[in-house]
Amino acid sequence: MSSAPLSVEPDGVAAPVSAAGDPANSVLVAPDPATALPVAQPASNGVVDAFYLLQNAEALYQSRLRDRLHLGANELGAMQVISRLATLGFDARALDISRSLGVTSGATSVILGHLITRGYLTRTANPRDGRGKLLHLTDEATAIVSHSLDDSQSDLSLLVSGMSSRESKRVVVLLTAVTSSLDRSGHPEA
């Protein structure tokens, strides 16, 4: 990645000088507190900001869903892991919940026990080994989560119904790239 020449603005924030000298093409940079060196910030043209707003809306949605179901964050997270694995055709085990939530097996037992008591979860014997247990959302839990998702999917359907085929393809390509980026990031160094 090439580095553009920087100019220091009167407020002390460094900004790159574009080759054409056009300030509209410049990207503001902020000093990195760890190194006191300027670090380039990506130009967002509003798209990056929109992704942050989407993340905020998702977090608030999760909070409303927890309130509606009277669950804690880890309990709802466990339900979501089980649902996602089922959607992908995989069995869910307590180990999967522990790994996904980053909690101990003891904490997972408490979380799963609460979900079973609430009627949101069942355990069945694992047919492969007969010892382990597979986790399944109950019909009640599936209906509650599906109803919440149906509401938002109806809203999304209305929002995208007026898009042209070309616009739809562009959005799908962008969202696929963002998803791939998120899937690749956050993994421990090998």
N, C-alpha and C positions, 0 to 999 in steps of 0.2 A: 504494500500500500504506500503510495507516494504521500509525502507530507507537504501541504501547501504552506507558503510563507505566512507568518502570523503578524498581525498588527495588534498593538495593545490599545484598546479604547480608553477614553478618559476615566471610565469607571473601573479600570483595572482588569476587565475581562478581555482575554485575547480572542481575536477573530481572524480566520484565515482570509487572505487576500486572494480573490479569484483571479485566474489568468486574464480574464477579460476586464477585471476591475469592477465587475458588477456586484454591488453589495447584496442584491437579491439572491445570488448564487452562493453567497458566503454562509458558512455554518459556524455558529457561535461555539466557542470552546470554554470550558470552565477548568480552573486549576484542580488537579488531583491532590486532595489534602495529604495523601501519604507521601507524594514525591514533590509537591509544589510545582509540578510541570503541567502545562496545559494538556488536556485530554479532549480529543475531538468528540463531539456529540453528533449523532446522526441527524440529518435533516429529516423531519417527519412529514412535512407537507400535510399535517393533520392526521395521517394514517396511524402513526405510532401513538399519538394522543388518543385516538379512537380505540386502539387496542387496550390502552390503560383504562379507559372508561369502561370497556367491555369487562375487563378483569374486576373492576370495582363493582359493576352491576352483578357479576357472577357471585362475588363474595357476599353482597347484600342479599341476593336471592338465597344463597346457602343459609344465611342467618335467619331469613324469614321461614325457610323450610324447617330448620331446627326448632324454631319457636312453634310452628304449626304442629310438629310431631312430638314436641316436648322431649327433644334429644340433645345431647351434647355433641360437640364437633366430632369427636372420635366415633361416637355411635353412628352419626349420619355418614361419616367417612367409611365406616365398615359396611354399611348398607350399600353405599355407592360402589365400593370395590366388588362386593358380591354381585350386584346388578350388572356391572360392566363385564365381569368375568363370564356371567351367564349369557350375556348378549354375544360375547365372542365364542361361546360354546365350551368354556372351560369350567371345571369344578372349582368351587371356592373352599379353601381350608383355613383353619385358624392361623397357620403359618403365613398364608398370603395376607391376612389382615395385619398381623404383627409387622411384616415387612413393609407393607404399604403405609401404615400409620407411624412406623418407627417406634413402636412400643414393645414392652416385654411380653412374653407369653402369659404372665400373670395378669397384666393389665388387659390383654386381649380377652382372657377368660371372663374378667369382670364386665367388659364391654359387651361381649356376646351373651353373657348371662342376663344382662339388662334387656337386651333386644329380645331374647327368648321370653322373658317375663312380660314384656310389653306386647307380645304376640306378633312381633315383626319378623321372627327368625325361627327356623327349625334346623335340627341337626339330624343327619342320617348316617348310617354306617357306610364307610368307603368300601365299595364292592371289591376293590383291588387288593386290599390288605385286611379288611374286616376289623381293624383296630382304629384307624383314623376316622374322623367325622367329616362329612361334607356339609357345607352351610347353604341354606336356601332361604330366600325371602318368602314370607307367607303371601297368600293371595291378597290379604289386607294391606300389607306393606307395599306390594307391587302396585295395587290399585291407587294407593295414596300418592306414591311417587309418580306413577303414570299420569294421574289426574293433574298434578302440578306441572309435569312436562307437557301434557297436552295443551294446557293453557298457553304456555310460552311458545309451543310449536305453532299454534293457531295464529298467534301474533306474528311470528316470523313468516309464516306462509303468506299472510296479508302484506307484509313488508316487501317480500321478494316477488310477489305475483306480477308486479308491473315491470320487472326487469326483462330486458331482451336476452336472447340466448347468448349473445356475445358478452353482455355484462355478467350474466350468471357464470359463464366459463372463467372470466377474469377473477371473480370473487372466489370461485372454487380453487383456482390455481393459487391465489394469494393465501387463502386459509390452509390449503394443503402445505404450502411452504412454511407457514407459521407453525403448523402442527409438527412438521418434520424438525424444525428448528428447536421447538420445545422438547421433542422426543430425544434429540441429540444432546441437549444441554443438561447440566446438573448431574451428570454421571461422574463418579469418582475417577480420578486419573488412574490409568492402568499402570 
